[in-house]
């Protein structure tokens, strides 16, 4: 799995002019991609990493502050642009493999006590955020 994690003061996801997920206080915006080789164990490990990642103010985490996360699936994180001008998507998991793992990551975050908002898997989404810092990191598992 791969995640782009941004510290935000607020963020939301809009689908067809409807807000489907939103955090209105400081937290993390997580763009989450699933690799073809990822498993349920990878989803659990990613949830733990996201929840305990100490990138909030004063090196705090969502686990220690109760700050929310907005998780948005994004297969394009596995686009390979090393050759040519068109990305290759061969490393990105197909939807039937990716969706259960995105859902498992979200479920594990919630089981850990995290407040989680989400986008809509497979939809064309408008993602809005107000980044703090800006502070953005890449997580590869």
N, C-alpha and C positions, 0 to 999 in steps of 0.2 A: 504494500500500500504506500501511497505517497500523499502527503498533505501539504498544502500551503496554508500557513496559519498567520493571521494578522491580528494584532491587538487593536480593538476598535472601541470607540465610545458608544457606537450604535451601528446596527446593520439590519437590512431586511431583504427579503426575496419577494419579487412580484411576478406572478404568472397571469397573463391575460388581464391586466389591470387590477388583480386581486392580490393583496399581501397574504402570502401563504406561510411565511416564517419571519420572525422579527425578534431582535433583542434591543431593548431600549436603554440599556445601561452598559457600562464598560464590561467587556468580555472578549471572546475570541470568535473570529470568522474563520471557518475551516472549509477549504475547498479540498474535497477528498476524492482521490482516484484509486481504482482497484486494478491491480496487475493480474494477468492471466494465471499466475502461480499462487495467488493469495488464498488463504484458508480461513476457517473460523478462528483459529489460533491467532492469525495475523490481525483480525478484527479486534479481538480482546486486547492484544498488545497495543494496537493503535489507540484504543479507547483509554487505556491506562496512561499512555504517553501524553495524549491530549489533555486529560484531566489533571495530570500532575506536572505538566510543563510549566516551569517557573519563568514566565515571560510577562506576567502582569506587573504593575507597579510594585516597587520594593521587592522584586524577585519572588512574588507570590504566584500561586497557581489557582486554577478554578476550584481545585479540591480544597484549598485553604481559605478561599474567599467566598465561595459560592457563586462566583461570576458565571454568567450564562455562556453558552456556545451556540453559534448558528452553523450547522453542518450542511454543506451543499455538495452533492455528488458532481464530479467533473472528470469524465473519462479523458478529456483532452490533456490532462497532466501527463499522460503516457504517450503523447505524440512525439514521434522521433523525427527530427528535422535535420539529421546529419547528412542526408543525401537528397539532392534535388530541392524542389521548391514546394512540394506537397508533403505534409506530414504523413508518416506511416502510423497506423493505429494497432499494429500487431501485438504490442505488449499490453494494450488496454483490454481488460476483461469484457467479454460480451455481456449485454444487459442481464441475461438469465443467470450469470455467475456473479456479476457485480452487485446487483440489487440486494440479494440476501446478505452480502457482506457489509454493504453500507448500512442496511437495517440492523445487522448484528452489532456494528460499531456504535450506532445510536442507542440501541437497547442496553449495551454494556455501560455506556456513559450514564444513562438514566439509572441503571442498577447501582452504580457507584454514587448516586445522589446528585448528579449534575442536572442542571436546568438546560434543556436542549431544544432549540427550535430548528426547523429543517426547511430545505427547499422541497421541490417535487421532482422525484427521480424521473429522468428522461424528458422533462418539459423544457421548453425554451424559457429561460428565466432572466429577469433583470435583477442583478445583485447590486445593491447599494450599500456603501459603508463609509463611515467616517473613521479613518485610521488614526490611531494614536501613536505618536512618535515621529514618523511611522516606524513601526516595529513589525517585521514580517520574517518568518523563518520557514524553511523547507524541512519536512520530516520524511525520511525514507525508511521503510521497514522491509 
